[in-house]
Amino acid sequence: MSMREYHAFCAAMMIVIATPAMSQNAQFGQPITPADIAGWDISIATDGTGLPPGRGTATQGEAIYAAKCVACHGDKGAGRPNDQLVGGIGSLAPDKVPMKTVGSYWPYATTLFDYVRRAMPFQDTKSLTNDELYAVSAYILNLNGILGREETLDAQSLPKLRMPNRDGFVPFPRNPR
């Protein structure tokens, strides 16, 4: 068999083998149900749309933070080994060294809740209850001087908080004309 005949034979075999496989529909898994999606459809808008029921205070959040957050974010959110959560308010000015913390950088308090809900604690994401989420958020906001220690944080009060850098972002038009 010549090289040309060999290549022609191989091409014909690939077509013969691939044809039955290509005629079948993929048979991976099963259709996703609304119940499957619900566990992941947890987006929170800046206006508070999507916030779950629950409540918490900074006092309650301090104990949760000590048990589940301090190892990565340090005592009272000071940072080390991971991100610093507290301080830096007013540091996003041209003549200062910027500190991007919850208090200095984040424009909406609902973003803090949403991020902690999705991604924290790092080793056990999505494990905190709604009450724990509100309490830890209240604690971090309290450390940044944004919320009082005994003020209750819930779906009604969280979106009403005004973060120090709320007006520090320039809107970018998605569809300029």
C-alpha positions as CSV (number, residue, x, y, z in Angstrom):
1,M,0.0,0.0,0.0
2,S,1.4,3.4,-1.0
3,M,1.5,6.4,1.3
4,R,-1.2,8.0,-0.7
5,E,-3.5,4.9,-0.4
6,Y,-2.7,4.7,3.3
7,H,-3.8,8.3,3.9
8,A,-6.9,7.8,1.8
9,F,-7.7,4.7,3.8
10,C,-7.2,6.5,7.1
11,A,-9.4,9.4,6.0
12,A,-12.2,7.0,5.0
13,M,-12.0,5.2,8.3
14,M,-12.3,8.5,10.2
15,I,-15.4,9.3,8.3
16,V,-16.9,5.8,8.9
17,I,-16.1,5.9,12.6
18,A,-17.3,9.5,13.1
19,T,-20.6,9.3,11.2
20,P,-22.5,7.3,13.9
21,A,-21.1,9.4,16.7
22,M,-22.2,12.6,15.0
23,S,-25.7,11.4,14.3
24,Q,-26.4,10.9,18.0
25,N,-27.5,13.7,20.4
26,A,-25.2,14.4,23.3
27,Q,-26.2,12.4,26.3
28,F,-24.6,14.4,29.1
29,G,-26.4,14.8,32.4
30,Q,-30.0,15.9,32.6
31,P,-31.9,19.1,32.0
32,I,-31.4,21.7,34.7
33,T,-34.4,22.5,36.9
34,P,-35.4,25.8,38.5
35,A,-34.6,24.2,41.9
36,D,-31.1,23.5,40.6
37,I,-30.6,27.1,39.5
38,A,-32.1,28.6,42.7
39,G,-29.1,27.7,44.8
40,W,-26.8,29.7,42.5
41,D,-29.2,32.5,41.5
42,I,-28.3,34.7,44.5
43,S,-27.5,38.0,42.9
44,I,-28.0,41.1,45.0
45,A,-28.5,44.5,43.2
46,T,-27.2,47.7,44.6
47,D,-30.7,48.8,45.5
48,G,-31.1,45.7,47.6
49,T,-33.2,43.6,45.2
50,G,-32.6,40.0,46.0
51,L,-31.6,40.5,49.6
52,P,-32.9,37.5,51.7
53,P,-34.7,37.7,55.0
54,G,-32.6,37.9,58.1
55,R,-30.9,40.4,60.4
56,G,-27.8,40.9,62.5
57,T,-25.8,43.5,64.5
58,A,-22.1,44.2,64.7
59,T,-22.0,42.7,68.2
60,Q,-23.3,39.4,66.9
61,G,-21.0,39.6,63.9
62,E,-17.9,40.0,66.0
63,A,-18.2,36.5,67.3
64,I,-18.8,35.1,63.8
65,Y,-15.9,37.1,62.4
66,A,-13.6,35.7,65.1
67,A,-14.6,32.2,64.3
68,K,-14.7,32.3,60.5
69,C,-12.8,35.3,59.2
70,V,-10.0,36.4,61.5
71,A,-7.5,33.8,60.2
72,C,-7.5,35.3,56.8
73,H,-8.4,39.0,57.4
74,G,-6.7,39.6,60.7
75,D,-7.9,41.1,64.0
76,K,-10.6,43.7,63.4
77,G,-10.2,43.5,59.6
78,A,-6.6,44.7,59.7
79,G,-5.5,42.3,57.0
80,R,-2.8,39.6,56.7
81,P,-2.5,37.2,55.2
82,N,-5.3,38.4,53.0
83,D,-7.0,41.7,52.2
84,Q,-7.4,44.5,54.7
85,L,-11.1,45.2,55.2
86,V,-10.9,48.3,57.4
87,G,-9.4,51.8,57.1
88,G,-8.3,54.0,54.3
89,I,-11.3,56.3,54.2
90,G,-10.2,59.3,52.2
91,S,-7.1,57.7,50.9
92,L,-8.3,57.6,47.3
93,A,-7.0,61.1,46.6
94,P,-4.2,62.0,44.1
95,D,-1.9,63.0,46.9
96,K,-2.3,59.9,49.1
97,V,-1.4,56.2,49.0
98,P,-4.7,54.5,48.1
99,M,-6.0,51.8,50.5
100,K,-8.7,49.8,48.8
101,T,-10.8,48.5,51.7
102,V,-14.5,48.0,52.2
103,G,-14.8,51.4,53.8
104,S,-12.6,53.4,51.4
105,Y,-13.4,51.8,48.0
106,W,-16.7,49.9,47.8
107,P,-19.5,52.2,46.6
108,Y,-22.4,50.1,47.9
109,A,-22.9,48.2,51.2
110,T,-25.0,45.6,49.3
111,T,-21.9,44.6,47.4
112,L,-20.2,43.6,50.7
113,F,-23.2,41.3,51.6
114,D,-23.3,39.8,48.1
115,Y,-19.5,39.1,48.0
116,V,-19.4,37.5,51.5
117,R,-22.5,35.5,50.6
118,R,-20.9,34.1,47.5
119,A,-17.3,33.7,48.4
120,M,-16.7,33.6,52.1
121,P,-15.4,32.0,54.1
122,F,-12.9,31.0,51.4
123,Q,-12.6,27.3,52.5
124,D,-16.4,26.9,52.9
125,T,-18.2,29.3,50.6
126,K,-21.9,29.8,50.8
127,S,-22.0,28.2,54.3
128,L,-23.1,31.2,56.4
129,T,-26.7,31.6,57.3
130,N,-28.5,34.8,56.3
131,D,-28.4,36.0,59.9
132,E,-24.7,35.3,60.0
133,L,-24.2,37.2,56.7
134,Y,-26.0,40.3,58.0
135,A,-24.1,40.1,61.3
136,V,-20.6,39.8,59.7
137,S,-21.5,42.6,57.2
138,A,-22.7,44.8,60.1
139,Y,-19.4,44.1,62.0
140,I,-17.2,45.1,59.0
141,L,-19.3,48.2,58.3
142,N,-19.1,49.1,62.1
143,L,-15.3,48.7,62.0
144,N,-15.3,51.2,59.1
145,G,-17.5,53.7,61.1
146,I,-20.4,53.3,58.7
147,L,-22.9,51.5,61.0
148,G,-23.4,51.7,64.8
149,R,-22.5,48.7,66.9
150,E,-26.1,47.9,68.0
151,E,-27.8,49.0,64.8
152,T,-29.7,46.1,63.1
153,L,-28.7,45.3,59.5
154,D,-31.4,43.7,57.4
155,A,-32.9,43.7,53.8
156,Q,-34.5,47.1,54.5
157,S,-31.6,48.9,56.2
158,L,-28.6,47.6,54.2
159,P,-29.4,49.3,50.9
160,K,-30.0,52.6,52.7
161,L,-26.4,52.8,54.0
162,R,-24.3,55.4,52.2
163,M,-20.8,54.2,51.7
164,P,-18.0,56.9,51.8
165,N,-16.9,56.3,48.2
166,R,-20.4,56.1,46.7
167,D,-19.7,59.1,44.4
168,G,-16.1,58.1,43.7
169,F,-16.9,56.3,40.5
170,V,-17.5,57.8,37.1
171,P,-20.4,56.2,35.3
172,F,-19.3,54.5,32.0
173,P,-22.1,54.6,29.4
174,R,-22.4,51.1,27.9
175,N,-24.1,52.4,24.7
176,P,-22.6,55.8,23.9
177,R,-24.4,57.7,21.2
